[in-house]
Amino acid sequence: MSTIYDEIERLKKDLENDQDQKLKIALFGQPGAGKSSLINKIVGRKVANTGQGTDITVDAQIIEHNDLILVDLPGYGTSKFAPNRWFEKFEPEQYDLFLCVFSGKFHESDSTFFKQLKSKDRVCLFVRNKHDDIWEDGKEIAELEEEITQDVQKQVGTPEQVFFVSCRRDYGLDRLMDGIRQSLEPAKRDKYVRSAKAYTLEHIEKKRASCESMVYKYAGLAAANGLNPIPGVNIGVDISVMMKLFTEIRTVYGLTDDRIKSLAPTLMPLSKKIIDFASKEGVILLLKRYADKEIVKQIGRYIPFVGQAIAAVAGFGMTLSAGKSYLEDCHTLAEKILEEELSVSSR
């Protein structure tokens, strides 16, 4: 039977491994296709420089955001890169997923690159950006989309799906985000859910489910470490672990201080609560709120998450309840923000 020290080490390694193993997504396509704009939309804020053609550089633009690494690759088959030299420099095997981003007519070099990736068993999604520019007199948009899809399928030789998006109008981003998530290995999906901006309430719910597993692990570690006695409670908790948990939850939902402070006055009471509880004093206050309640009566249900010894620690029920409470507040605020965004975009 494992001891509490064994379980503490296991939890630490689980959390460290989860943070070390990043999800890597590479975007390729011709200059001006809008790869940087798409990166900004995936992240939910401006992190990549837009308006710079990839034909002018031999360096990849690398954006690291939470558990996600997004790479804007220099143009394959352009004047700066012959195909063989490209594969030698950028090693496509290191990426979990590729996005072929194009606007206007689908380029032959992108088709060639896709075939090379497929021969190496790499997964690639096709993204037709600048959907708001698709127009031809006398034709419906659905007909034009079908023509573009058929052209891509003819060039690559397989029945690939094409995702139509507009970064300018946020069109189609919800479908693309879901397509990306479904294309990833199950072990990597959580990382994408936690790191990518949510464009649907369903995605927000997936963020909550992913955060719940974090709450169990961090709460278990905070209770087991027991470094700081909670005043008036006589139970020790590692406050720094709880503070890190709260920071991680806010990061998943994109609730930075600047973002929170810019919200409408109607959301300020909940916003202030989230900011206040993220401090050391706030964590202690939240823990004391749950100190007198018998939170964990059925220890067995928590063993798969933290182990039997940690689940039996006196402070675990308190840390778990505090973590779940903070998660619920962050989730509620993020949900209200998204609802407002969806309301504005539908007008």
Rosetta blueprint (number, residue, H / E / L):
1 M L
2 S L
3 T L
4 I H
5 Y H
6 D H
7 E H
8 I H
9 E H
10 R H
11 L H
12 K H
13 K H
14 D H
15 L H
16 E H
17 N H
18 D H
19 Q H
20 D H
21 Q L
22 K L
23 L E
24 K E
25 I E
26 A E
27 L E
28 F E
29 G L
30 Q L
31 P L
32 G L
33 A L
34 G L
35 K H
36 S H
37 S H
38 L H
39 I H
40 N H
41 K H
42 I H
43 V H
44 G L
45 R L
46 K L
47 V L
48 A L
49 N L
50 T L
51 G L
52 Q L
53 G L
54 T H
55 D H
56 I H
57 T L
58 V L
59 D L
60 A L
61 Q E
62 I E
63 I E
64 E E
65 H E
66 N L
67 D L
68 L E
69 I E
70 L E
71 V E
72 D E
73 L L
74 P L
75 G L
76 Y L
77 G L
78 T L
79 S L
80 K L
81 F L
82 A L
83 P H
84 N H
85 R H
86 W H
87 F H
88 E H
89 K H
90 F H
91 E L
92 P H
93 E H
94 Q H
95 Y L
96 D L
97 L E
98 F E
99 L E
100 C E
101 V E
102 F E
103 S L
104 G L
105 K L
106 F L
107 H L
108 E H
109 S H
110 D H
111 S H
112 T H
113 F H
114 F H
115 K H
116 Q H
117 L H
118 K H
119 S H
120 K L
121 D L
122 R L
123 V L
124 C E
125 L E
126 F E
127 V E
128 R E
129 N L
130 K L
131 H H
132 D H
133 D H
134 I L
135 W L
136 E L
137 D L
138 G L
139 K L
140 E L
141 I H
142 A H
143 E H
144 L H
145 E H
146 E H
147 E H
148 I H
149 T H
150 Q H
151 D H
152 V H
153 Q H
154 K H
155 Q H
156 V H
157 G L
158 T L
159 P L
160 E L
161 Q L
162 V E
163 F E
164 F E
165 V L
166 S E
167 C L
168 R L
169 R L
170 D L
171 Y E
172 G L
173 L H
174 D H
175 R H
176 L H
177 M H
178 D H
179 G H
180 I H
181 R H
182 Q H
183 S H
184 L L
185 E L
186 P H
187 A H
188 K H
189 R H
190 D H
191 K H
192 Y H
193 V H
194 R H
195 S H
196 A L
197 K L
198 A L
199 Y L
200 T L
201 L H
202 E H
203 H H
204 I H
205 E H
206 K H
207 K H
208 R H
209 A H
210 S H
211 C H
212 E H
213 S H
214 M H
215 V H
216 Y H
217 K H
218 Y H
219 A H
220 G H
221 L H
222 A H
223 A H
224 A H
225 N H
226 G L
227 L L
228 N E
229 P E
230 I L
231 P L
232 G L
233 V L
234 N L
235 I L
236 G E
237 V E
238 D L
239 I H
240 S H
241 V H
242 M H
243 M H
244 K H
245 L H
246 F H
247 T H
248 E H
249 I H
250 R H
251 T H
252 V H
253 Y H
254 G L
255 L L
256 T L
257 D H
258 D H
259 R H
260 I H
261 K H
262 S L
263 L L
264 A L
265 P H
266 T H
267 L H
268 M H
269 P H
270 L H
271 S H
272 K H
273 K H
274 I H
275 I H
276 D H
277 F H
278 A L
279 S L
280 K H
281 E H
282 G H
283 V H
284 I H
285 L H
286 L H
287 L H
288 K H
289 R H
290 Y L
291 A L
292 D L
293 K L
294 E L
295 I L
296 V L
297 K L
298 Q L
299 I H
300 G H
301 R H
302 Y H
303 I H
304 P H
305 F H
306 V H
307 G L
308 Q H
309 A H
310 I H
311 A H
312 A L
313 V L
314 A L
315 G L
316 F H
317 G H
318 M H
319 T H
320 L H
321 S H
322 A H
323 G H
324 K H
325 S H
326 Y H
327 L H
328 E H
329 D H
330 C H
331 H H
332 T H
333 L H
334 A H
335 E H
336 K H
337 I H
338 L H
339 E H
340 E H
341 E H
342 L H
343 S H
344 V H
345 S H
346 S L
347 R L
